[in-house]
Amino acid sequence: MPITELQCPRCGTEVKMGLPMGATVKSVTAAEEPEPSDDDGKKLRALRCRNDHEFAVVFEL
Ligand SMILES: [Zn+2]
């Protein structure tokens, strides 16, 4: 599983996450409850940076 480095949208801290092979990150949002996006093959994953900010990553397979 490839490891992708993302930045927390609130503090810029680098956060590493594993994405499924071939996944493309579409957006990183600080929204606590992003709108569901189960269309178009988009997936949502909740992450938390080391400063305890929750954010969400939308990626596409
Ligand atoms: Zn943060």
N, CA, C, O and the ligand as a Tripos MOL2 file, in Angstrom:
@<TRIPOS>MOLECULE
protein
  245   243    62     0     0
PROTEIN
NO_CHARGES

@<TRIPOS>ATOM
      1 N           0.8530   -1.1990    0.0000 N.3       1 MET1
      2 CA          0.0000    0.0000    0.0000 C.3       1 MET1
      3 C           0.8860    1.2450    0.0000 C.2       1 MET1
      4 O           1.6790    1.4420    0.9210 O.2       1 MET1
      5 N           0.7560    2.0720   -1.0120 N.am      2 PRO2
      6 CA          1.6020    3.2830   -1.0710 C.3       2 PRO2
      7 C           1.2420    4.2610    0.0540 C.2       2 PRO2
      8 O           0.0740    4.4260    0.4080 O.2       2 PRO2
      9 N           2.2460    4.8820    0.5840 N.am      3 ILE3
     10 CA          2.0260    5.8610    1.6460 C.3       3 ILE3
     11 C           2.0190    7.2570    1.0330 C.2       3 ILE3
     12 O           2.9350    7.6340    0.3020 O.2       3 ILE3
     13 N           0.9850    8.0080    1.3380 N.am      4 THR4
     14 CA          0.8520    9.3710    0.8310 C.3       4 THR4
     15 C           1.0100   10.3440    1.9870 C.2       4 THR4
     16 O           0.4970   10.1170    3.0820 O.2       4 THR4
     17 N           1.7250   11.4270    1.7290 N.am      5 GLU5
     18 CA          1.8580   12.4490    2.7620 C.3       5 GLU5
     19 C           0.8850   13.5730    2.4860 C.2       5 GLU5
     20 O           0.8650   14.1490    1.3990 O.2       5 GLU5
     21 N           0.0800   13.8760    3.4850 N.am      6 LEU6
     22 CA         -0.9120   14.9380    3.3490 C.3       6 LEU6
     23 C          -0.6150   15.9990    4.3840 C.2       6 LEU6
     24 O           0.1290   15.7640    5.3360 O.2       6 LEU6
     25 N          -1.2000   17.1650    4.1940 N.am      7 GLN7
     26 CA         -1.0450   18.2240    5.1820 C.3       7 GLN7
     27 C          -2.3680   18.4790    5.8640 C.2       7 GLN7
     28 O          -3.4130   18.5650    5.2190 O.2       7 GLN7
     29 N          -2.3110   18.5990    7.1660 N.am      8 CYS8
     30 CA         -3.5030   18.9730    7.9070 C.3       8 CYS8
     31 C          -3.9510   20.3480    7.4160 C.2       8 CYS8
     32 O          -3.1460   21.2780    7.3730 O.2       8 CYS8
     33 N          -5.2350   20.4920    7.0430 N.am      9 PRO9
     34 CA         -5.7190   21.7780    6.5300 C.3       9 PRO9
     35 C          -5.7470   22.8680    7.5910 C.2       9 PRO9
     36 O          -5.8770   24.0470    7.2600 O.2       9 PRO9
     37 N          -5.6300   22.5030    8.8310 N.am     10 ARG10
     38 CA         -5.7190   23.5030    9.8960 C.3      10 ARG10
     39 C          -4.3640   23.9590   10.4030 C.2      10 ARG10
     40 O          -4.2090   25.1260   10.7640 O.2      10 ARG10
     41 N          -3.3830   23.0770   10.4420 N.am     11 CYS11
     42 CA         -2.0860   23.4960   10.9660 C.3      11 CYS11
     43 C          -0.9170   23.1590   10.0450 C.2      11 CYS11
     44 O           0.2170   23.5500   10.3200 O.2      11 CYS11
     45 N          -1.1810   22.4380    8.9540 N.am     12 GLY12
     46 CA         -0.1140   22.1590    8.0080 C.3      12 GLY12
     47 C           0.8020   21.0160    8.3910 C.2      12 GLY12
     48 O           1.7770   20.7420    7.6910 O.2      12 GLY12
     49 N           0.5070   20.3530    9.4790 N.am     13 THR13
     50 CA          1.3180   19.2130    9.8930 C.3      13 THR13
     51 C           1.2040   18.0800    8.8790 C.2      13 THR13
     52 O           0.1240   17.7880    8.3670 O.2      13 THR13
     53 N           2.3200   17.4650    8.6070 N.am     14 GLU14
     54 CA          2.3080   16.3460    7.6840 C.3      14 GLU14
     55 C           1.6870   15.1180    8.3390 C.2      14 GLU14
     56 O           2.0060   14.7700    9.4760 O.2      14 GLU14
     57 N           0.8100   14.4830    7.6070 N.am     15 VAL15
     58 CA          0.1690   13.2680    8.0950 C.3      15 VAL15
     59 C           0.3360   12.2120    7.0180 C.2      15 VAL15
     60 O           0.0150   12.4380    5.8510 O.2      15 VAL15
     61 N           0.8320   11.0770    7.4170 N.am     16 LYS16
     62 CA          1.0070    9.9960    6.4540 C.3      16 LYS16
     63 C          -0.1920    9.0750    6.5020 C.2      16 LYS16
     64 O          -0.6980    8.7390    7.5730 O.2      16 LYS16
     65 N          -0.6390    8.6690    5.3190 N.am     17 MET17
     66 CA         -1.7120    7.6890    5.2840 C.3      17 MET17
     67 C          -1.4660    6.7150    4.1490 C.2      17 MET17
     68 O          -0.8380    7.0430    3.1430 O.2      17 MET17
     69 N          -1.9670    5.5300    4.3330 N.am     18 GLY18
     70 CA         -1.8710    4.5350    3.2750 C.3      18 GLY18
     71 C          -3.1270    4.5630    2.4300 C.2      18 GLY18
     72 O          -4.2400    4.5000    2.9510 O.2      18 GLY18
     73 N          -2.9450    4.6570    1.1390 N.am     19 LEU19
     74 CA         -4.0810    4.6530    0.2310 C.3      19 LEU19
     75 C          -4.0420    3.3660   -0.5900 C.2      19 LEU19
     76 O          -2.9760    2.7990   -0.8300 O.2      19 LEU19
     77 N          -5.2080    2.9210   -1.0090 N.am     20 PRO20
     78 CA         -5.2280    1.7530   -1.8840 C.3      20 PRO20
     79 C          -4.4400    2.0480   -3.1690 C.2      20 PRO20
     80 O          -4.3690    3.1890   -3.6260 O.2      20 PRO20
     81 N          -3.8680    1.0180   -3.7210 N.am     21 MET21
     82 CA         -3.0920    1.1690   -4.9450 C.3      21 MET21
     83 C          -3.9220    1.8630   -6.0210 C.2      21 MET21
     84 O          -5.0660    1.4800   -6.2680 O.2      21 MET21
     85 N          -3.3530    2.8740   -6.6560 N.am     22 GLY22
     86 CA         -4.0360    3.5450   -7.7470 C.3      22 GLY22
     87 C          -4.9810    4.6430   -7.3110 C.2      22 GLY22
     88 O          -5.6100    5.2760   -8.1590 O.2      22 GLY22
     89 N          -5.1020    4.8900   -6.0250 N.am     23 ALA23
     90 CA         -6.0190    5.9290   -5.5540 C.3      23 ALA23
     91 C          -5.4340    7.3180   -5.8150 C.2      23 ALA23
     92 O          -4.2220    7.5200   -5.7370 O.2      23 ALA23
     93 N          -6.3020    8.2530   -6.1200 N.am     24 THR24
     94 CA         -5.8960    9.6310   -6.3440 C.3      24 THR24
     95 C          -6.5990   10.5210   -5.3280 C.2      24 THR24
     96 O          -7.8240   10.4830   -5.2110 O.2      24 THR24
     97 N          -5.8410   11.3110   -4.6020 N.am     25 VAL25
     98 CA         -6.4450   12.2040   -3.6200 C.3      25 VAL25
     99 C          -7.1450   13.3530   -4.3480 C.2      25 VAL25
    100 O          -6.5390   14.0320   -5.1770 O.2      25 VAL25
    101 N          -8.3980   13.5600   -4.0370 N.am     26 LYS26
    102 CA         -9.1910   14.6010   -4.6860 C.3      26 LYS26
    103 C          -9.2480   15.8590   -3.8390 C.2      26 LYS26
    104 O          -9.1450   16.9670   -4.3640 O.2      26 LYS26
    105 N          -9.4090   15.6980   -2.5520 N.am     27 SER27
    106 CA         -9.4740   16.8810   -1.7130 C.3      27 SER27
    107 C          -9.2090   16.5220   -0.2650 C.2      27 SER27
    108 O          -9.4030   15.3880    0.1720 O.2      27 SER27
    109 N          -8.7630   17.5240    0.4550 N.am     28 VAL28
    110 CA         -8.5460   17.3930    1.8930 C.3      28 VAL28
    111 C          -9.3690   18.4900    2.5240 C.2      28 VAL28
    112 O          -9.2130   19.6650    2.1910 O.2      28 VAL28
    113 N         -10.2440   18.1110    3.4350 N.am     29 THR29
    114 CA        -11.1470   19.0950    3.9960 C.3      29 THR29
    115 C         -11.1530   19.0480    5.5200 C.2      29 THR29
    116 O         -11.0460   17.9830    6.1280 O.2      29 THR29
    117 N         -11.2800   20.2040    6.1050 N.am     30 ALA30
    118 CA        -11.3250   20.2840    7.5610 C.3      30 ALA30
    119 C         -12.7450   20.0710    8.0760 C.2      30 ALA30
    120 O         -12.9720   20.0450    9.2850 O.2      30 ALA30
    121 N         -13.6820   19.9220    7.1760 N.am     31 ALA31
    122 CA        -15.0650   19.7280    7.5840 C.3      31 ALA31
    123 C         -15.1960   18.4960    8.4480 C.2      31 ALA31
    124 O         -14.6460   17.4410    8.1290 O.2      31 ALA31
    125 N         -15.9110   18.6240    9.5250 N.am     32 GLU32
    126 CA        -16.0340   17.4830   10.4210 C.3      32 GLU32
    127 C         -16.9820   16.4400    9.8770 C.2      32 GLU32
    128 O         -16.8070   15.2430   10.1040 O.2      32 GLU32
    129 N         -17.9790   16.9000    9.1630 N.am     33 GLU33
    130 CA        -18.8810   15.9410    8.5590 C.3      33 GLU33
    131 C         -19.0450   16.2580    7.0870 C.2      33 GLU33
    132 O         -20.0360   16.8610    6.6750 O.2      33 GLU33
    133 N         -18.0800   15.8520    6.3110 N.am     34 PRO34
    134 CA        -18.1690   16.1270    4.8760 C.3      34 PRO34
    135 C         -19.3720   15.4060    4.2850 C.2      34 PRO34
    136 O         -19.8230   14.3790    4.7910 O.2      34 PRO34
    137 N         -19.8660   15.9660    3.2200 N.am     35 GLU35
    138 CA        -21.0310   15.3420    2.6080 C.3      35 GLU35
    139 C         -20.6470   13.9660    2.0700 C.2      35 GLU35
    140 O         -19.5510   13.7640    1.5480 O.2      35 GLU35
    141 N         -21.5610   13.0470    2.2100 N.am     36 PRO36
    142 CA        -21.2590   11.7010    1.7210 C.3      36 PRO36
    143 C         -21.0230   11.7220    0.2210 C.2      36 PRO36
    144 O         -21.7040   12.4310   -0.5210 O.2      36 PRO36
    145 N         -20.0820   10.9630   -0.1980 N.am     37 SER37
    146 CA        -19.7900   10.9530   -1.6350 C.3      37 SER37
    147 C         -19.5470    9.5180   -2.0670 C.2      37 SER37
    148 O         -18.4160    9.1110   -2.3340 O.2      37 SER37
    149 N         -20.6160    8.7750   -2.1290 N.am     38 ASP38
    150 CA        -20.4500    7.3890   -2.5240 C.3      38 ASP38
    151 C         -20.6950    7.2130   -4.0240 C.2      38 ASP38
    152 O         -20.8210    6.0950   -4.5260 O.2      38 ASP38
    153 N         -20.7580    8.3490   -4.7250 N.am     39 ASP39
    154 CA        -20.8890    8.2530   -6.1730 C.3      39 ASP39
    155 C         -19.5200    8.3990   -6.8150 C.2      39 ASP39
    156 O         -18.5630    8.8130   -6.1590 O.2      39 ASP39
    157 N         -19.4260    8.0700   -8.0640 N.am     40 ASP40
    158 CA        -18.1980    8.2660   -8.8320 C.3      40 ASP40
    159 C         -16.9930    7.5300   -8.2490 C.2      40 ASP40
    160 O         -15.8510    7.8680   -8.5610 O.2      40 ASP40
    161 N         -17.2370    6.5420   -7.4190 N.am     41 GLY41
    162 CA        -16.1130    5.7940   -6.8670 C.3      41 GLY41
    163 C         -15.2940    6.5660   -5.8510 C.2      41 GLY41
    164 O         -14.2000    6.1340   -5.4880 O.2      41 GLY41
    165 N         -15.7970    7.6940   -5.3860 N.am     42 LYS42
    166 CA        -15.0440    8.4690   -4.3960 C.3      42 LYS42
    167 C         -15.2000    7.8610   -3.0090 C.2      42 LYS42
    168 O         -16.2650    7.3770   -2.6270 O.2      42 LYS42
    169 N         -14.1130    7.9040   -2.2850 N.am     43 LYS43
    170 CA        -14.1280    7.3670   -0.9230 C.3      43 LYS43
    171 C         -13.6690    8.4550    0.0390 C.2      43 LYS43
    172 O         -12.9180    9.3640   -0.3140 O.2      43 LYS43
    173 N         -14.1400    8.3250    1.2350 N.am     44 LEU44
    174 CA        -13.8170    9.3060    2.2540 C.3      44 LEU44
    175 C         -13.1040    8.6090    3.3980 C.2      44 LEU44
    176 O         -13.4870    7.5190    3.8220 O.2      44 LEU44
    177 N         -12.0580    9.2600    3.8870 N.am     45 ARG45
    178 CA        -11.3990    8.6750    5.0530 C.3      45 ARG45
    179 C         -11.1150    9.7750    6.0640 C.2      45 ARG45
    180 O         -10.6010   10.8390    5.7180 O.2      45 ARG45
    181 N         -11.4480    9.5100    7.2860 N.am     46 ALA46
    182 CA        -11.2070   10.4840    8.3510 C.3      46 ALA46
    183 C          -9.7950   10.3000    8.8960 C.2      46 ALA46
    184 O          -9.3420    9.1760    9.1130 O.2      46 ALA46
    185 N          -9.1110   11.4130    9.1130 N.am     47 LEU47
    186 CA         -7.7580   11.3780    9.6530 C.3      47 LEU47
    187 C          -7.6550   12.3590   10.8040 C.2      47 LEU47
    188 O          -8.5330   13.1930   11.0220 O.2      47 LEU47
    189 N          -6.5640   12.2360   11.5280 N.am     48 ARG48
    190 CA         -6.3310   13.1430   12.6350 C.3      48 ARG48
    191 C          -4.8300   13.4320   12.6690 C.2      48 ARG48
    192 O          -4.0070   12.5180   12.6170 O.2      48 ARG48
    193 N          -4.4940   14.7050   12.7550 N.am     49 CYS49
    194 CA         -3.0750   15.0430   12.8120 C.3      49 CYS49
    195 C          -2.5950   14.9550   14.2510 C.2      49 CYS49
    196 O          -3.3750   14.7200   15.1740 O.2      49 CYS49
    197 N          -1.2860   15.1510   14.4220 N.am     50 ARG50
    198 CA         -0.7700   14.9600   15.7820 C.3      50 ARG50
    199 C          -1.1560   16.1030   16.7110 C.2      50 ARG50
    200 O          -0.9190   16.0300   17.9170 O.2      50 ARG50
    201 N          -1.7440   17.1470   16.1620 N.am     51 ASN51
    202 CA         -2.2770   18.2270   17.0000 C.3      51 ASN51
    203 C          -3.7660   18.0320   17.2730 C.2      51 ASN51
    204 O          -4.4520   18.9340   17.7520 O.2      51 ASN51
    205 N          -4.2430   16.8400   16.9570 N.am     52 ASP52
    206 CA         -5.6110   16.4620   17.2820 C.3      52 ASP52
    207 C          -6.6670   17.1680   16.4480 C.2      52 ASP52
    208 O          -7.8040   17.3430   16.8860 O.2      52 ASP52
    209 N          -6.2840   17.5700   15.2480 N.am     53 HIS53
    210 CA         -7.2770   18.1330   14.3340 C.3      53 HIS53
    211 C          -7.8380   16.9940   13.4910 C.2      53 HIS53
    212 O          -7.0960   16.1960   12.9190 O.2      53 HIS53
    213 N          -9.1420   16.9400   13.4300 N.am     54 GLU54
    214 CA         -9.7390   15.9370   12.5680 C.3      54 GLU54
    215 C          -9.9700   16.5410   11.2050 C.2      54 GLU54
    216 O         -10.3930   17.6900   11.0790 O.2      54 GLU54
    217 N          -9.6910   15.7670   10.2030 N.am     55 PHE55
    218 CA        -10.0150   16.2090    8.8550 C.3      55 PHE55
    219 C         -10.3190   14.9910    7.9970 C.2      55 PHE55
    220 O         -10.1540   13.8500    8.4280 O.2      55 PHE55
    221 N         -10.7570   15.2510    6.7940 N.am     56 ALA56
    222 CA        -11.1930   14.1640    5.9370 C.3      56 ALA56
    223 C         -10.4980   14.2580    4.5850 C.2      56 ALA56
    224 O         -10.2520   15.3460    4.0640 O.2      56 ALA56
    225 N         -10.1990   13.1220    4.0490 N.am     57 VAL57
    226 CA         -9.5750   13.0310    2.7320 C.3      57 VAL57
    227 C         -10.5510   12.3370    1.8040 C.2      57 VAL57
    228 O         -11.1130   11.2920    2.1320 O.2      57 VAL57
    229 N         -10.7420   12.9330    0.6430 N.am     58 VAL58
    230 CA        -11.5740   12.2980   -0.3860 C.3      58 VAL58
    231 C         -10.6310   11.7830   -1.4650 C.2      58 VAL58
    232 O          -9.8040   12.5300   -1.9870 O.2      58 VAL58
    233 N         -10.7590   10.5310   -1.7860 N.am     59 PHE59
    234 CA         -9.9310    9.9960   -2.8570 C.3      59 PHE59
    235 C         -10.7770    9.1580   -3.8000 C.2      59 PHE59
    236 O         -11.8990    8.7530   -3.4970 O.2      59 PHE59
    237 N         -10.1860    8.9240   -4.9480 N.am     60 GLU60
    238 CA        -10.8950    8.2420   -6.0120 C.3      60 GLU60
    239 C         -10.0770    7.0350   -6.4380 C.2      60 GLU60
    240 O          -8.8490    7.0960   -6.4870 O.2      60 GLU60
    241 N         -10.7390    5.9690   -6.7360 N.am     61 LEU61
    242 CA        -10.0200    4.7630   -7.1760 C.3      61 LEU61
    243 C         -10.1180    4.6000   -8.6860 C.2      61 LEU61
    244 O          -9.5750    3.6440   -9.2400 O.2      61 LEU61
    245 ZN         -3.5780   19.8930   12.4860 Zn       62 ZN62
@<TRIPOS>BOND
     1     1     2 1
     2     2     3 1
     3     3     4 2
     4     3     5 am
     5     5     6 1
     6     6     7 1
     7     7     8 2
     8     7     9 am
     9     9    10 1
    10    10    11 1
    11    11    12 2
    12    11    13 am
    13    13    14 1
    14    14    15 1
    15    15    16 2
    16    15    17 am
    17    17    18 1
    18    18    19 1
    19    19    20 2
    20    19    21 am
    21    21    22 1
    22    22    23 1
    23    23    24 2
    24    23    25 am
    25    25    26 1
    26    26    27 1
    27    27    28 2
    28    27    29 am
    29    29    30 1
    30    30    31 1
    31    31    32 2
    32    31    33 am
    33    33    34 1
    34    34    35 1
    35    35    36 2
    36    35    37 am
    37    37    38 1
    38    38    39 1
    39    39    40 2
    40    39    41 am
    41    41    42 1
    42    42    43 1
    43    43    44 2
    44    43    45 am
    45    45    46 1
    46    46    47 1
    47    47    48 2
    48    47    49 am
    49    49    50 1
    50    50    51 1
    51    51    52 2
    52    51    53 am
    53    53    54 1
    54    54    55 1
    55    55    56 2
    56    55    57 am
    57    57    58 1
    58    58    59 1
    59    59    60 2
    60    59    61 am
    61    61    62 1
    62    62    63 1
    63    63    64 2
    64    63    65 am
    65    65    66 1
    66    66    67 1
    67    67    68 2
    68    67    69 am
    69    69    70 1
    70    70    71 1
    71    71    72 2
    72    71    73 am
    73    73    74 1
    74    74    75 1
    75    75    76 2
    76    75    77 am
    77    77    78 1
    78    78    79 1
    79    79    80 2
    80    79    81 am
    81    81    82 1
    82    82    83 1
    83    83    84 2
    84    83    85 am
    85    85    86 1
    86    86    87 1
    87    87    88 2
    88    87    89 am
    89    89    90 1
    90    90    91 1
    91    91    92 2
    92    91    93 am
    93    93    94 1
    94    94    95 1
    95    95    96 2
    96    95    97 am
    97    97    98 1
    98    98    99 1
    99    99   100 2
   100    99   101 am
   101   101   102 1
   102   102   103 1
   103   103   104 2
   104   103   105 am
   105   105   106 1
   106   106   107 1
   107   107   108 2
   108   107   109 am
   109   109   110 1
   110   110   111 1
   111   111   112 2
   112   111   113 am
   113   113   114 1
   114   114   115 1
   115   115   116 2
   116   115   117 am
   117   117   118 1
   118   118   119 1
   119   119   120 2
   120   119   121 am
   121   121   122 1
   122   122   123 1
   123   123   124 2
   124   123   125 am
   125   125   126 1
   126   126   127 1
   127   127   128 2
   128   127   129 am
   129   129   130 1
   130   130   131 1
   131   131   132 2
   132   131   133 am
   133   133   134 1
   134   134   135 1
   135   135   136 2
   136   135   137 am
   137   137   138 1
   138   138   139 1
   139   139   140 2
   140   139   141 am
   141   141   142 1
   142   142   143 1
   143   143   144 2
   144   143   145 am
   145   145   146 1
   146   146   147 1
   147   147   148 2
   148   147   149 am
   149   149   150 1
   150   150   151 1
   151   151   152 2
   152   151   153 am
   153   153   154 1
   154   154   155 1
   155   155   156 2
   156   155   157 am
   157   157   158 1
   158   158   159 1
   159   159   160 2
   160   159   161 am
   161   161   162 1
   162   162   163 1
   163   163   164 2
   164   163   165 am
   165   165   166 1
   166   166   167 1
   167   167   168 2
   168   167   169 am
   169   169   170 1
   170   170   171 1
   171   171   172 2
   172   171   173 am
   173   173   174 1
   174   174   175 1
   175   175   176 2
   176   175   177 am
   177   177   178 1
   178   178   179 1
   179   179   180 2
   180   179   181 am
   181   181   182 1
   182   182   183 1
   183   183   184 2
   184   183   185 am
   185   185   186 1
   186   186   187 1
   187   187   188 2
   188   187   189 am
   189   189   190 1
   190   190   191 1
   191   191   192 2
   192   191   193 am
   193   193   194 1
   194   194   195 1
   195   195   196 2
   196   195   197 am
   197   197   198 1
   198   198   199 1
   199   199   200 2
   200   199   201 am
   201   201   202 1
   202   202   203 1
   203   203   204 2
   204   203   205 am
   205   205   206 1
   206   206   207 1
   207   207   208 2
   208   207   209 am
   209   209   210 1
   210   210   211 1
   211   211   212 2
   212   211   213 am
   213   213   214 1
   214   214   215 1
   215   215   216 2
   216   215   217 am
   217   217   218 1
   218   218   219 1
   219   219   220 2
   220   219   221 am
   221   221   222 1
   222   222   223 1
   223   223   224 2
   224   223   225 am
   225   225   226 1
   226   226   227 1
   227   227   228 2
   228   227   229 am
   229   229   230 1
   230   230   231 1
   231   231   232 2
   232   231   233 am
   233   233   234 1
   234   234   235 1
   235   235   236 2
   236   235   237 am
   237   237   238 1
   238   238   239 1
   239   239   240 2
   240   239   241 am
   241   241   242 1
   242   242   243 1
   243   243   244 2
@<TRIPOS>SUBSTRUCTURE
     1 MET1         2 RESIDUE 1 A MET
     2 PRO2         6 RESIDUE 1 A PRO
     3 ILE3        10 RESIDUE 1 A ILE
     4 THR4        14 RESIDUE 1 A THR
     5 GLU5        18 RESIDUE 1 A GLU
     6 LEU6        22 RESIDUE 1 A LEU
     7 GLN7        26 RESIDUE 1 A GLN
     8 CYS8        30 RESIDUE 1 A CYS
     9 PRO9        34 RESIDUE 1 A PRO
    10 ARG10       38 RESIDUE 1 A ARG
    11 CYS11       42 RESIDUE 1 A CYS
    12 GLY12       46 RESIDUE 1 A GLY
    13 THR13       50 RESIDUE 1 A THR
    14 GLU14       54 RESIDUE 1 A GLU
    15 VAL15       58 RESIDUE 1 A VAL
    16 LYS16       62 RESIDUE 1 A LYS
    17 MET17       66 RESIDUE 1 A MET
    18 GLY18       70 RESIDUE 1 A GLY
    19 LEU19       74 RESIDUE 1 A LEU
    20 PRO20       78 RESIDUE 1 A PRO
    21 MET21       82 RESIDUE 1 A MET
    22 GLY22       86 RESIDUE 1 A GLY
    23 ALA23       90 RESIDUE 1 A ALA
    24 THR24       94 RESIDUE 1 A THR
    25 VAL25       98 RESIDUE 1 A VAL
    26 LYS26      102 RESIDUE 1 A LYS
    27 SER27      106 RESIDUE 1 A SER
    28 VAL28      110 RESIDUE 1 A VAL
    29 THR29      114 RESIDUE 1 A THR
    30 ALA30      118 RESIDUE 1 A ALA
    31 ALA31      122 RESIDUE 1 A ALA
    32 GLU32      126 RESIDUE 1 A GLU
    33 GLU33      130 RESIDUE 1 A GLU
    34 PRO34      134 RESIDUE 1 A PRO
    35 GLU35      138 RESIDUE 1 A GLU
    36 PRO36      142 RESIDUE 1 A PRO
    37 SER37      146 RESIDUE 1 A SER
    38 ASP38      150 RESIDUE 1 A ASP
    39 ASP39      154 RESIDUE 1 A ASP
    40 ASP40      158 RESIDUE 1 A ASP
    41 GLY41      162 RESIDUE 1 A GLY
    42 LYS42      166 RESIDUE 1 A LYS
    43 LYS43      170 RESIDUE 1 A LYS
    44 LEU44      174 RESIDUE 1 A LEU
    45 ARG45      178 RESIDUE 1 A ARG
    46 ALA46      182 RESIDUE 1 A ALA
    47 LEU47      186 RESIDUE 1 A LEU
    48 ARG48      190 RESIDUE 1 A ARG
    49 CYS49      194 RESIDUE 1 A CYS
    50 ARG50      198 RESIDUE 1 A ARG
    51 ASN51      202 RESIDUE 1 A ASN
    52 ASP52      206 RESIDUE 1 A ASP
    53 HIS53      210 RESIDUE 1 A HIS
    54 GLU54      214 RESIDUE 1 A GLU
    55 PHE55      218 RESIDUE 1 A PHE
    56 ALA56      222 RESIDUE 1 A ALA
    57 VAL57      226 RESIDUE 1 A VAL
    58 VAL58      230 RESIDUE 1 A VAL
    59 PHE59      234 RESIDUE 1 A PHE
    60 GLU60      238 RESIDUE 1 A GLU
    61 LEU61      242 RESIDUE 1 A LEU
    62 ZN62       245 GROUP 0 **** ****
